[in-house]
Amino acid sequence: MPHSLPPYHLTTLPSGARFVTTELKDRPSITMAIMFKVGSRYETDEQAGVSHFLEHMFFKGSAKYAGAKEIAEAIEGVGGVLNAATDKELTMFWARVPRTKAKLAVDVLGDMLFDPLFDPKEVEKERLVVLEELRMYLDSPQEYVHSLFEQISWPNHPLGREIGGTEASVRALTRDDLLGYLNEHYLLRNMVVTMAGPLNQEEAIGLIEPYLRPRGNGTVPAFLPSTGNGLSPNVLIKQKKTEQAHLCLGVHAPSYMDKDRHVIDILNCVLGEGMSSRLFLEVREKLGLAYDVHSYVNKMFDTGVLGVYAGTEPRQAARAVGAIVRQLRRLCEEPVNEPELTKAKEFYKGRLLLQMESTNSVATWYGGQEALTDRIEDVEQTVAEIDAVTADRVMGVARELFSQALQLAVIGPFRSETPFLKQIA
């Protein structure tokens, strides 16, 4: 299954800033993303949430665009989209605009990120907005249970903390804290600019380079290495009167630097991606225990996680956990048969190629790899590595994964961990 994308182009400027462009001459839009290799795992306990707070503040005004209204209207005024995201290892700001408006996208993002105002009054107003976002997340158990799962998977570690921090840490952050963190982490040599659309490399660099102002003089930041999640199964219950119990269980998994990074993707497709996956067919279709049940993989530099989420009637929660665990054990005990393995590979490859219809996905696919790994694997290479995955390797990785102790987070009207521990022991 060959890919239809033209090759990417990578250029590193003397400042250390990197540019990754993919010229897509036939696309009606251009996506530009600016990525910094920084996120919540780079923060100390006292700094928790500072990356996310900074993400918000970049939208609150710059030298040329006086406030949030002016920034939003500049992009939305041409039908474009402007957004950002903070993760554990990467913070990204992006704009997607009609193909004729590339210069506008560059002007808005460049001014936001390299000449921000950080008005003290806006800092205090946005602090309240960030706190409301944290509270909204806590009130959404189907999302919050994933944070609890990370907390139990990486106890007392930045990876186990909520990306947005806590109410206490966000309240304590000062404007000087924000500016200090900005100058330590948002460096040109810690940045990748990526563009996809009808624009070549030379044109892209010519547009953005005038905005790139040096910032900070430290070395590229480091983070605390990952730790194991212990030798014993653990259950973390958040007691809450809910109509549905929310479950998330799993183990540490290969990182995006690991030789098995694509094997875990295929294992995940077999296990719980899509309506023909084992978890969906068993837990939902056969047993009727959940409306939503799926597995997922999150990869980081030196670790990863394979998780399974299910929402179920509280009285059936322990039974649902048992049904999920049986599917995990099945992966260790018998090889995936050839038709099922082929289906999983075609599912993964097809979804990847369909994503590449969007300039957003193309930009983040290439730029994200360069920002996080300092290397780029194009779609054709990924497809070849997916095709090379064997049933024996899937079973081998499954045995490595599930030799670890399972970790389980639960939100619901429960007082005892015992029924759940019996299922995951």
Sequence and secondary structure as in RCSB ss.txt:
>XXXX:A:sequence
MPHSLPPYHLTTLPSGARFVTTELKDRPSITMAIMFKVGSRYETDEQAGVSHFLEHMFFKGSAKYAGAKEIAEAI
EGVGGVLNAATDKELTMFWARVPRTKAKLAVDVLGDMLFDPLFDPKEVEKERLVVLEELRMYLDSPQEYVHSLFE
QISWPNHPLGREIGGTEASVRALTRDDLLGYLNEHYLLRNMVVTMAGPLNQEEAIGLIEPYLRPRGNGTVPAFLP
STGNGLSPNVLIKQKKTEQAHLCLGVHAPSYMDKDRHVIDILNCVLGEGMSSRLFLEVREKLGLAYDVHSYVNKM
FDTGVLGVYAGTEPRQAARAVGAIVRQLRRLCEEPVNEPELTKAKEFYKGRLLLQMESTNSVATWYGGQEALTDR
IEDVEQTVAEIDAVTADRVMGVARELFSQALQLAVIGPFRSETPFLKQIA
>XXXX:A:secstr
       EEEEE TTS EEEEEE TT SEEEEEEEES  GGG  TTTTTHHHHHHHHTTS BSSS SHHHHHHHH
HTTT EEEEEE SS EEEEEEEEGGGHHHHHHHHHHHHHSB   HHHHHHHHHHHHHHHHHHHT HHHHHHHHHH
HHHSTTSGGGS TT  HHHHHH  HHHHHHHHHHH  GGGEEEEEEES  HHHHHHHHGGG      S       
     SS EEEEEE   SSEEEEEEEE   TTSTTHHHHHHHHHHHHSSTTSHHIIIIIIIT   S EEEEEEE 
SS EEEEEEEEE GGGHHHHHHHHHHHHHHHHHS   HHHHHHHHHHHHHHHHHHTTSHHHHHHHHHHHHHHHS 
   HHHHHHHHHT  HHHHHHHHHHHTTS  EEEEEES   SHHHHHHH 
